Amino acid sequence: MIKTTVRAFAAAALALLPLTTLSAPAHAAETLSLHEGIEALPQAAESRDGYERTKFRHWIDEDSDGCNTRAEVLLAEALTQPTVGAGCRLTGGTWLSYYDDTVVDGPSGLDIDHMVPLAEAWDSGASQWTAARRQAYANDLGAERSLVAVTARSNRQKSDQDPATWMPPAIDARCTYLSDWVSTKLRWNLTIDIAERITLRELATTCEGTTVEYEPV
C-alpha cells in the first residue's frame, strides 16, 4: 500500500532521531478484512448539534519535547527528513501526499488531516465524550492511520466529508483510505449512519484482500 511505503521510509529516517512518547494501546491489536470491519461498525443516526471545532483541543505537545502533534506527524511521515530548528521549526524535507499521489517539498504545502474529521467524529459519538477524550482523539499519535500529512488542497477538498461524499482523487489510494477510515472508527468506537454503511460496502467490492488493523482505545 502507498501509505505503508511512506511509513517504511519514515521509520528508517526516524531511527536517527530521539524517540517521542506515544500513547500505549489500551487493548491488543485486531485484524479484520475490510468487509468484516465495515460490518463491525455500530450504526446510529448522526447529529452535529452543539459542534464546535474548539471542543477538540489539538496540536498539543504531549511529550513536552518542543514539537506539537502537527510536527510529530510531519517528522514521522517524511520521505526525506526536514531540518528541525529552534521551537521545532521544520524546513526542507519531502513528503508523499497519498490522497492525490503528490510529492511535496517542504512542510508549508501540507495539512495534517484527521482521517475521520473532527466534525464527523462529533456526529459519530464524540459529542458524548469528555473533553480529555476529545483531546486524545485530536492528537492521536498512537495509530499511524489517525493523522496523515496530505496536500492542503486535498485536505480542504475533503473538509468534513465521509466516504459517501468524498474519496481521494488518486484511484490507487482508495482501498488504503477505506481501510484507514474504518480502522479509525473502530479504534475510537465511532458509529456510522446507514448512507455511510451502504457506501462503504459498495466501495469495498473493489478492495478484495484489503485488511483493517486497529488497537481499540
Backbone as JSON, one array per atom type, in Angstrom:
{
  "sequence": "MIKTTVRAFAAAALALLPLTTLSAPAHAAETLSLHEGIEALPQAAESRDGYERTKFRHWIDEDSDGCNTRAEVLLAEALTQPTVGAGCRLTGGTWLSYYDDTVVDGPSGLDIDHMVPLAEAWDSGASQWTAARRQAYANDLGAERSLVAVTARSNRQKSDQDPATWMPPAIDARCTYLSDWVSTKLRWNLTIDIAERITLRELATTCEGTTVEYEPV",
  "N": [[0.83, -1.2, 0.0], [0.31, 2.35, -0.58], [0.56, 4.12, 1.61], [1.82, 2.54, 3.5], [4.34, 2.22, 2.34], [5.31, 4.84, 2.52], [5.53, 5.02, 5.3], [7.51, 3.16, 5.78], [9.82, 4.32, 4.68], [9.94, 6.53, 6.36], [10.3, 5.38, 8.87], [12.9, 4.38, 8.78], [14.37, 6.72, 8.63], [13.66, 7.96, 11.0], [14.94, 6.46, 12.88], [17.27, 7.66, 13.49], [16.6, 9.77, 15.03], [15.61, 11.32, 18.18], [13.44, 9.39, 20.23], [9.91, 9.81, 20.45], [7.26, 10.1, 22.81], [4.55, 7.98, 22.65], [1.07, 7.29, 22.98], [0.25, 4.44, 24.87], [-1.22, 1.44, 23.63], [-4.52, 0.51, 24.57], [-5.64, -1.95, 24.3], [-5.16, -5.19, 22.8], [-3.98, -5.39, 19.41], [-6.19, -5.71, 16.63], [-7.14, -7.54, 13.73], [-9.02, -7.44, 10.81], [-10.86, -8.39, 7.86], [-11.56, -5.93, 5.33], [-14.28, -5.94, 4.71], [-15.37, -7.26, 6.95], [-14.66, -5.42, 8.9], [-16.22, -3.18, 8.23], [-18.78, -4.18, 8.75], [-18.57, -4.53, 11.45], [-18.76, -2.03, 12.56], [-20.66, 0.04, 14.67], [-24.03, 1.19, 14.15], [-25.73, 4.29, 13.85], [-27.86, 7.19, 13.93], [-26.7, 10.38, 12.75], [-25.71, 13.46, 14.33], [-25.06, 16.89, 14.38], [-25.45, 18.72, 16.29], [-24.48, 21.24, 18.51], [-21.79, 21.16, 17.86], [-18.47, 22.39, 17.89], [-15.35, 23.29, 16.66], [-13.4, 23.97, 18.47], [-13.9, 22.4, 20.64], [-12.38, 20.21, 20.46], [-9.37, 20.04, 21.5], [-6.4, 20.56, 19.87], [-3.19, 19.81, 18.32], [-1.26, 19.74, 20.39], [1.63, 19.62, 22.58], [2.36, 16.84, 23.62], [4.38, 15.26, 24.79], [6.15, 17.1, 25.67], [8.47, 17.8, 24.23], [8.99, 19.92, 22.67], [7.95, 19.79, 20.14], [4.89, 19.96, 18.51], [1.79, 18.13, 17.9], [1.25, 18.29, 15.13], [3.84, 18.73, 14.05], [5.07, 16.36, 14.91], [3.75, 14.43, 13.36], [4.55, 15.21, 10.8], [7.32, 14.74, 10.99], [7.29, 11.96, 11.35], [6.25, 11.02, 8.94], [7.83, 11.87, 6.87], [9.5, 11.53, 3.75], [12.1, 12.29, 3.09], [13.99, 13.6, 5.66], [13.13, 16.67, 7.32], [14.94, 19.65, 8.33], [15.26, 20.33, 11.74], [14.61, 23.09, 13.54], [14.98, 25.78, 15.97], [12.41, 25.82, 18.43], [11.12, 23.74, 17.23], [10.82, 24.28, 14.52], [10.31, 23.38, 11.23], [12.17, 22.85, 8.28], [12.76, 22.33, 4.8], [12.88, 18.9, 3.57], [10.83, 16.17, 2.29], [7.62, 14.91, 1.31], [5.09, 12.4, 0.72], [1.94, 12.89, -0.38], [-0.62, 10.88, 0.0], [-3.29, 10.89, -0.74], [-3.58, 12.25, -3.17], [-1.44, 11.36, -4.57], [0.97, 12.89, -4.64], [4.14, 14.36, -4.5], [5.57, 16.4, -2.09], [7.55, 19.21, -1.53], [9.04, 20.51, 1.28], [7.38, 21.65, 4.29], [5.31, 23.53, 4.2], [3.29, 23.31, 2.31], [1.6, 21.38, 3.21], [-1.13, 19.89, 4.98], [-2.21, 18.55, 8.12], [-4.27, 15.96, 8.24], [-7.13, 14.88, 9.98], [-8.04, 11.64, 9.91], [-10.69, 10.62, 10.24], [-12.7, 13.26, 10.19], [-12.89, 15.97, 12.6], [-15.48, 17.06, 12.95], [-17.05, 15.02, 11.84], [-16.4, 12.97, 13.62], [-17.59, 14.02, 15.91], [-20.28, 13.92, 15.13], [-20.53, 11.19, 15.16], [-20.41, 10.13, 17.68], [-18.53, 11.36, 19.36], [-19.58, 13.59, 20.54], [-20.54, 12.85, 22.96], [-18.36, 12.39, 24.51], [-15.79, 12.99, 27.02], [-13.96, 16.08, 27.54], [-11.26, 15.47, 27.72], [-11.02, 13.02, 26.37], [-11.73, 13.8, 23.8], [-9.6, 15.51, 23.25], [-7.52, 13.65, 23.26], [-8.24, 12.15, 21.03], [-7.99, 14.06, 18.97], [-5.29, 14.37, 18.85], [-4.04, 11.98, 18.22], [-1.41, 10.07, 18.27], [-0.91, 7.46, 18.56], [-1.69, 5.66, 16.66], [-0.93, 5.07, 13.35], [-2.74, 5.56, 11.37], [-4.54, 7.49, 12.13], [-3.89, 10.24, 11.82], [-2.7, 12.13, 9.09], [-0.31, 13.38, 6.8], [-1.03, 15.46, 4.18], [-1.58, 17.06, 0.96], [-2.48, 20.49, 1.18], [-4.5, 21.23, -0.52], [-5.94, 18.81, -1.12], [-6.82, 18.14, 1.42], [-8.51, 20.23, 2.05], [-10.42, 19.99, 0.11], [-11.58, 17.61, 0.91], [-12.52, 18.33, 3.49], [-14.98, 18.09, 5.95], [-16.13, 15.75, 5.13], [-17.53, 12.41, 4.73], [-16.84, 9.07, 3.39], [-19.08, 8.72, 1.77], [-19.47, 11.01, 0.35], [-16.98, 11.99, -0.4], [-13.92, 10.88, -1.78], [-10.44, 9.96, -2.03], [-8.69, 11.55, -4.75], [-6.7, 10.08, -6.09], [-6.81, 7.06, -7.58], [-5.53, 4.65, -6.87], [-5.2, 5.0, -4.19], [-7.51, 4.52, -2.86], [-8.49, 2.11, -1.64], [-6.71, 1.87, 0.47], [-7.42, 4.19, 1.82], [-10.09, 3.64, 2.57], [-9.62, 1.5, 4.32], [-8.11, 2.85, 6.29], [-10.0, 4.7, 7.18], [-12.1, 3.06, 8.23], [-10.66, 1.63, 10.17], [-9.94, 3.68, 11.92], [-12.42, 4.54, 12.88], [-13.25, 2.19, 14.17], [-11.21, 1.96, 16.08], [-11.79, 4.08, 17.81], [-14.35, 3.56, 18.51], [-16.47, 4.72, 17.04], [-19.53, 5.57, 15.39], [-21.44, 4.71, 12.4], [-23.66, 6.03, 9.9], [-26.59, 4.98, 8.03], [-26.33, 5.64, 5.28], [-23.59, 5.94, 5.03], [-22.71, 3.33, 5.67], [-23.82, 1.85, 3.53], [-22.46, 3.01, 1.36], [-19.76, 2.42, 2.02], [-19.81, -0.4, 1.89], [-20.32, -0.73, -0.86], [-18.07, 0.52, -2.06], [-16.06, -1.09, -1.06], [-16.15, -3.4, -2.54], [-14.31, -3.39, -4.56], [-11.98, -3.82, -3.31], [-10.87, -6.3, -2.55], [-9.07, -8.42, -0.4], [-8.02, -6.38, 1.1], [-7.19, -5.34, 4.36], [-8.16, -4.46, 7.74], [-6.62, -2.98, 10.42], [-6.39, -2.38, 13.83], [-6.12, -0.82, 17.08], [-8.06, -0.84, 19.78], [-9.05, 2.02, 21.68]],
  "CA": [[0.0, 0.0, 0.0], [1.06, 3.59, -0.69], [0.87, 4.69, 2.91], [2.79, 1.66, 4.15], [5.64, 2.55, 1.76], [5.73, 6.09, 3.12], [5.93, 4.77, 6.68], [8.77, 2.42, 5.79], [10.88, 5.31, 4.51], [9.99, 7.38, 7.55], [10.82, 4.62, 10.01], [14.36, 4.3, 8.66], [14.93, 8.03, 8.96], [13.42, 8.28, 12.41], [15.85, 5.7, 13.74], [18.36, 8.55, 13.86], [16.08, 10.87, 15.83], [15.14, 10.94, 19.52], [12.11, 8.81, 20.25], [8.86, 10.58, 21.11], [6.38, 9.27, 23.6], [3.24, 7.77, 22.08], [0.15, 6.67, 23.93], [0.26, 2.98, 24.82], [-2.53, 0.9, 23.28], [-5.26, 0.01, 25.72], [-6.03, -3.33, 24.03], [-4.37, -5.84, 21.76], [-4.36, -5.06, 18.04], [-7.1, -6.63, 15.97], [-7.09, -7.51, 12.28], [-10.21, -7.94, 10.15], [-10.97, -7.99, 6.47], [-12.27, -4.66, 5.2], [-15.72, -6.22, 4.77], [-15.69, -7.53, 8.36], [-14.53, -4.17, 9.63], [-17.4, -2.36, 7.96], [-19.93, -4.76, 9.45], [-18.35, -4.42, 12.9], [-19.03, -0.67, 13.0], [-22.04, 0.25, 15.15], [-24.79, 2.12, 13.32], [-26.59, 5.23, 14.56], [-28.1, 8.44, 13.23], [-25.72, 11.4, 13.06], [-26.19, 14.78, 14.72], [-23.99, 17.87, 14.58], [-25.9, 19.71, 17.28], [-23.52, 21.63, 19.53], [-20.39, 21.01, 17.45], [-17.52, 23.48, 17.69], [-14.02, 22.72, 16.49], [-12.62, 24.24, 19.67], [-14.16, 21.36, 21.65], [-11.3, 19.23, 20.27], [-8.08, 20.74, 21.61], [-5.46, 19.81, 19.04], [-1.81, 20.26, 18.1], [-0.6, 19.92, 21.67], [2.95, 19.0, 22.71], [2.04, 15.9, 24.68], [5.56, 14.75, 25.49], [6.96, 18.27, 26.09], [9.77, 17.8, 23.57], [9.08, 21.12, 21.85], [7.27, 19.58, 18.86], [3.49, 19.65, 18.71], [1.3, 16.96, 17.16], [1.45, 18.51, 13.7], [5.25, 18.49, 13.74], [5.37, 14.94, 15.11], [3.27, 13.7, 12.19], [5.44, 15.54, 9.68], [8.58, 14.02, 11.18], [7.06, 10.53, 11.2], [5.85, 10.65, 7.59], [8.73, 12.45, 5.87], [10.32, 10.66, 2.9], [13.42, 12.76, 3.49], [13.74, 14.34, 6.89], [13.39, 18.1, 7.35], [15.8, 20.17, 9.38], [14.47, 20.76, 12.89], [15.24, 24.27, 14.13], [14.5, 26.24, 17.27], [10.96, 25.77, 18.54], [10.67, 22.67, 16.33], [10.5, 24.8, 13.19], [10.78, 22.43, 10.23], [12.47, 23.37, 6.95], [13.19, 21.28, 3.89], [12.17, 17.63, 3.67], [9.83, 15.84, 1.27], [6.52, 14.04, 1.76], [4.13, 11.92, -0.27], [0.52, 13.02, -0.04], [-1.15, 9.69, -0.68], [-4.62, 11.15, -1.27], [-3.5, 12.67, -4.56], [-0.2, 10.83, -5.13], [1.76, 14.07, -4.93], [5.31, 14.58, -3.65], [5.59, 17.8, -1.65], [8.82, 19.69, -0.97], [8.84, 21.46, 2.37], [6.15, 21.4, 5.04], [4.3, 24.6, 4.14], [2.18, 22.93, 1.43], [0.93, 20.23, 3.78], [-2.01, 19.93, 6.13], [-2.35, 17.29, 8.83], [-5.68, 15.61, 8.18], [-7.73, 13.87, 10.84], [-8.62, 10.68, 8.99], [-12.12, 10.9, 10.44], [-12.66, 14.67, 10.59], [-13.41, 16.26, 13.94], [-16.93, 17.21, 12.88], [-17.61, 13.69, 11.62], [-16.27, 12.26, 14.89], [-18.63, 14.56, 16.78], [-21.54, 13.33, 14.66], [-20.5, 9.73, 15.28], [-20.3, 9.69, 19.06], [-17.63, 12.16, 20.18], [-20.35, 14.6, 21.28], [-20.78, 12.31, 24.3], [-17.08, 12.17, 25.18], [-15.21, 14.04, 27.86], [-13.0, 16.94, 26.85], [-9.96, 14.79, 27.68], [-11.04, 12.02, 25.3], [-11.71, 14.51, 22.52], [-8.22, 15.95, 23.04], [-6.73, 12.47, 22.9], [-8.59, 11.82, 19.64], [-7.48, 15.08, 18.05], [-3.82, 14.31, 18.85], [-3.78, 10.54, 18.32], [-0.16, 9.59, 17.68], [-0.78, 6.04, 18.87], [-2.05, 4.87, 15.49], [-0.47, 5.83, 12.19], [-3.86, 5.85, 10.47], [-5.42, 8.54, 12.66], [-3.47, 11.54, 11.31], [-1.9, 11.91, 7.89], [0.14, 14.59, 6.11], [-1.5, 15.48, 2.79], [-1.59, 18.41, 0.4], [-3.54, 21.36, 1.69], [-5.59, 21.21, -1.49], [-6.79, 17.63, -0.96], [-7.44, 18.18, 2.74], [-9.61, 21.2, 2.05], [-11.48, 19.4, -0.71], [-12.24, 16.62, 1.77], [-13.19, 19.05, 4.56], [-15.52, 17.21, 6.99], [-16.96, 14.76, 4.46], [-17.22, 10.99, 4.88], [-16.66, 8.45, 2.07], [-20.29, 8.78, 0.96], [-19.44, 12.21, -0.48], [-15.62, 12.32, -0.85], [-12.88, 9.87, -1.76], [-9.21, 10.52, -2.6], [-8.65, 11.56, -6.22], [-5.8, 9.04, -6.59], [-7.56, 5.79, -7.57], [-4.77, 3.62, -6.16], [-5.21, 5.3, -2.76], [-8.85, 4.43, -2.3], [-8.63, 0.97, -0.72], [-5.98, 2.25, 1.67], [-8.23, 5.2, 2.51], [-11.21, 2.96, 3.21], [-9.08, 0.76, 5.46], [-7.74, 3.82, 7.31], [-11.25, 5.27, 7.71], [-12.79, 2.06, 9.05], [-9.84, 1.3, 11.34], [-10.01, 4.8, 12.86], [-13.73, 4.5, 13.55], [-13.24, 1.06, 15.09], [-10.29, 2.27, 17.18], [-12.42, 5.02, 18.73], [-15.74, 3.13, 18.72], [-17.36, 5.69, 16.42], [-20.62, 4.95, 14.65], [-21.71, 5.12, 11.03], [-25.08, 6.05, 9.59], [-26.95, 4.0, 7.0], [-25.77, 6.04, 3.99], [-22.16, 5.64, 5.09], [-22.53, 1.89, 5.59], [-24.11, 1.42, 2.16], [-21.35, 3.45, 0.5], [-18.57, 1.65, 2.35], [-19.99, -1.74, 1.32], [-20.18, -0.65, -2.32], [-16.68, 0.83, -2.4], [-15.19, -2.2, -0.65], [-16.21, -4.51, -3.5], [-13.12, -3.33, -5.41], [-10.81, -3.88, -2.42], [-10.68, -7.65, -2.03], [-7.74, -8.62, 0.16], [-7.68, -5.27, 1.98], [-7.48, -5.62, 5.76], [-8.3, -3.37, 8.7], [-5.88, -3.27, 11.64], [-6.63, -1.29, 14.78], [-5.99, -1.05, 18.5], [-9.12, -0.06, 20.45], [-8.61, 2.94, 22.73]],
  "C": [[0.87, 1.25, 0.0], [1.5, 4.09, 0.67], [1.89, 3.85, 3.66], [4.19, 1.95, 3.65], [6.18, 3.83, 2.37], [6.25, 5.85, 4.53], [7.26, 4.03, 6.75], [9.95, 3.37, 5.63], [11.05, 6.12, 5.78], [10.62, 6.65, 8.73], [12.35, 4.56, 9.97], [15.0, 5.63, 9.06], [14.78, 8.35, 10.43], [14.32, 7.52, 13.36], [17.0, 6.57, 14.23], [17.91, 9.69, 14.77], [15.7, 10.4, 17.22], [13.72, 10.4, 19.45], [11.14, 9.75, 20.95], [7.93, 9.62, 21.81], [5.02, 9.2, 22.94], [2.37, 7.1, 23.12], [0.17, 5.17, 23.77], [-1.13, 2.48, 24.47], [-3.21, 0.31, 24.51], [-5.6, -1.47, 25.54], [-5.12, -3.9, 22.95], [-4.89, -5.44, 20.38], [-5.27, -6.14, 17.47], [-6.99, -6.45, 14.47], [-8.35, -8.16, 11.71], [-10.07, -7.68, 8.66], [-11.72, -6.66, 6.42], [-13.78, -4.88, 5.33], [-16.15, -6.49, 6.22], [-15.63, -6.26, 9.19], [-15.74, -3.27, 9.46], [-18.6, -2.87, 8.74], [-19.79, -4.66, 10.96], [-18.65, -3.02, 13.43], [-20.47, -0.53, 13.48], [-22.73, 1.33, 14.32], [-25.69, 3.0, 14.17], [-26.78, 6.46, 13.68], [-27.05, 9.47, 13.66], [-26.4, 12.7, 13.47], [-25.0, 15.69, 14.96], [-24.38, 18.95, 15.6], [-24.8, 19.97, 18.31], [-22.06, 21.54, 19.12], [-19.67, 22.34, 17.35], [-16.14, 22.86, 17.62], [-13.17, 22.89, 17.75], [-12.87, 23.23, 20.79], [-13.19, 20.19, 21.52], [-9.97, 20.0, 20.34], [-7.03, 19.92, 20.85], [-4.15, 20.56, 18.86], [-1.15, 20.64, 19.43], [0.81, 19.3, 21.6], [2.86, 18.02, 23.88], [3.26, 15.46, 25.48], [6.55, 15.85, 25.87], [8.36, 18.27, 25.48], [9.96, 19.01, 22.66], [8.38, 21.01, 20.51], [5.81, 19.22, 19.11], [3.05, 18.5, 17.81], [1.51, 17.11, 15.66], [2.89, 18.19, 13.3], [5.63, 17.02, 13.9], [4.93, 14.11, 13.91], [4.17, 13.96, 10.99], [6.77, 14.8, 9.8], [8.4, 12.52, 10.92], [6.84, 10.13, 9.74], [6.79, 11.15, 6.5], [9.44, 11.36, 5.07], [11.79, 11.0, 3.09], [13.22, 13.75, 4.62], [14.01, 15.84, 6.74], [14.43, 18.44, 8.41], [14.92, 20.7, 10.51], [15.21, 21.91, 13.58], [14.67, 24.6, 15.5], [12.97, 26.24, 17.29], [10.33, 24.74, 17.65], [10.18, 23.23, 14.98], [11.15, 23.89, 12.15], [11.02, 23.13, 8.9], [13.0, 22.23, 6.09], [12.35, 20.02, 4.08], [11.22, 17.43, 2.5], [8.83, 14.85, 1.85], [5.73, 13.55, 0.57], [2.73, 12.07, 0.28], [-0.22, 11.89, -0.75], [-2.56, 9.89, -1.22], [-4.58, 11.46, -2.77], [-2.18, 12.28, -5.22], [0.74, 11.96, -5.56], [2.93, 14.18, -3.97], [5.4, 16.07, -3.37], [6.95, 18.12, -1.05], [8.54, 20.74, 0.08], [7.47, 21.31, 3.01], [5.03, 22.4, 4.81], [3.11, 24.23, 3.26], [1.35, 21.79, 1.96], [-0.03, 20.62, 4.9], [-1.93, 18.58, 6.83], [-3.85, 17.0, 8.92], [-6.04, 14.62, 9.27], [-8.46, 12.9, 9.92], [-10.15, 10.72, 9.05], [-12.19, 12.32, 10.99], [-13.31, 14.9, 11.95], [-14.93, 16.39, 13.94], [-17.63, 15.87, 12.69], [-17.51, 12.85, 12.89], [-17.34, 12.73, 15.87], [-19.98, 13.93, 16.42], [-21.67, 11.86, 15.05], [-20.26, 9.24, 16.7], [-19.44, 10.56, 19.96], [-18.35, 13.28, 20.94], [-20.6, 14.16, 22.72], [-19.5, 12.11, 25.1], [-16.76, 13.29, 26.15], [-14.27, 14.9, 27.02], [-11.65, 16.26, 26.72], [-9.92, 13.76, 26.57], [-11.04, 12.69, 23.93], [-10.31, 15.04, 22.22], [-7.35, 14.78, 22.62], [-6.99, 12.08, 21.46], [-7.93, 12.78, 18.66], [-5.96, 15.05, 17.93], [-3.33, 12.86, 18.87], [-2.52, 10.13, 17.55], [0.05, 8.1, 17.93], [-1.16, 5.12, 17.74], [-1.7, 5.67, 14.24], [-1.59, 6.19, 11.24], [-4.66, 7.07, 10.89], [-5.15, 9.91, 12.06], [-2.56, 11.32, 10.12], [-1.56, 13.25, 7.25], [-0.25, 14.5, 4.64], [-1.45, 16.91, 2.26], [-2.74, 19.21, 0.98], [-4.75, 21.33, 0.77], [-6.52, 20.01, -1.26], [-7.49, 17.63, 0.4], [-8.64, 19.12, 2.74], [-10.74, 20.76, 1.13], [-12.28, 18.38, 0.11], [-13.08, 17.3, 2.84], [-13.69, 18.06, 5.63], [-16.38, 16.09, 6.4], [-16.55, 13.32, 4.8], [-17.16, 10.35, 3.49], [-17.91, 8.44, 1.2], [-20.27, 9.98, 0.01], [-18.05, 12.61, -0.94], [-14.72, 11.11, -0.71], [-11.62, 10.48, -2.37], [-9.22, 10.5, -4.12], [-7.73, 10.51, -6.82], [-6.5, 7.68, -6.46], [-6.84, 4.73, -6.75], [-4.76, 3.84, -4.65], [-6.51, 4.89, -2.09], [-9.05, 3.25, -1.35], [-7.88, 1.24, 0.58], [-6.8, 3.24, 2.49], [-9.41, 4.55, 3.23], [-10.75, 2.19, 4.44], [-8.74, 1.71, 6.6], [-8.99, 4.41, 7.98], [-11.92, 4.3, 8.68], [-11.98, 1.76, 10.31], [-9.9, 2.42, 12.38], [-11.34, 4.8, 13.6], [-13.8, 3.33, 14.54], [-12.36, 1.35, 16.3], [-10.98, 3.11, 18.24], [-13.9, 4.71, 18.98], [-16.73, 4.19, 18.24], [-18.38, 4.97, 15.55], [-20.6, 5.38, 13.18], [-23.23, 5.2, 10.85], [-25.35, 5.13, 8.4], [-26.35, 4.35, 5.64], [-24.28, 5.72, 3.93], [-21.91, 4.14, 4.97], [-22.76, 1.37, 4.16], [-22.96, 1.78, 1.22], [-20.09, 2.64, 0.76], [-18.67, 0.23, 1.77], [-19.77, -1.73, -0.19], [-18.73, -0.42, -2.72], [-15.75, -0.33, -2.1], [-15.2, -3.36, -1.63], [-15.0, -4.52, -4.42], [-11.84, -3.49, -4.6], [-10.65, -5.25, -1.78], [-9.24, -7.82, -1.55], [-7.28, -7.5, 1.07], [-8.08, -5.61, 3.42], [-7.59, -4.33, 6.57], [-7.57, -3.8, 9.97], [-6.04, -2.09, 12.59], [-6.42, -1.77, 16.21], [-7.05, -0.22, 19.21], [-8.54, 0.81, 21.56], [-9.44, 2.7, 23.99]]
}
